[in-house]
């Protein structure tokens, strides 16, 4: 089963933050956002813009790659 791109990106962001020991607050400072905004970026039920998640991943030295497969 494939995940929606936004959900996969949010999971990747959470994983990158966890692996690097970066808290919501620390990432918020780096991005110039509130901690609540970062919390929403990680919330699977919140309809964040994929570009915001991509920017957060970039701040952590990660990139977002979306692969498609033929049906």
N, C-alpha and C positions, 0 to 999 in steps of 0.2 A: 504494500500500500504506500503510495506516495503522499508526502505531506504538502500542504500549500506552501508556496515559496516564503510567505511572510512568517509562518509558523517555524519553518526550518531555519530562517534567518534569526529569529528570536532565540531559538534553542542554541544556535551557534554563538550568539552574543553571550548568553548565559554561560555556556561552556568556556568561552574565552575569558570572561570575567573571573570565573571560578578558578581556572587554571593559573591565572596571573595574580590571584588574590586581590582583585580590584573590587571594592565595594560600590554600591549604588552611588553613595555620596562622592567617592573619589572620581568615578566616571562622570558624574554630573559636573564637578568642578572642571574637569578636562574639557567637557563639551560646552560649558557655559550654560548649563540647564539646571533646573531644580531637581532635587532627588526624586520628587514625585514624577517628573517627566521621564526619568530613567526607569522608574518602577513601571510606568505605563509602557515603555519600550519592551520590557520583559513580560508584560501581561499578555498571555495568549488570547485572551478575550477582547483585548483592546485593538482597535483597527489603526495601528500606527502606519505611518508612511514608510515604505521599504527603504527609501533614501535615508531616513533618519537612523534606521537600524544599520544600514550600510556605513553611514558616517561614524557611528559608535564602534562598529567593528574595525574600521580603518584607524580610529584613535588607539585601538588595542593592537595595531600591527597586523590585522587580519583583513582578508578581502572576501567578498561575496561572489561566488561563482554559481551560476544556475545552469545545470545540465538538463537537456531535454532528451527524451528517447522517443523514437518513432513508434507509433501504435501498430 
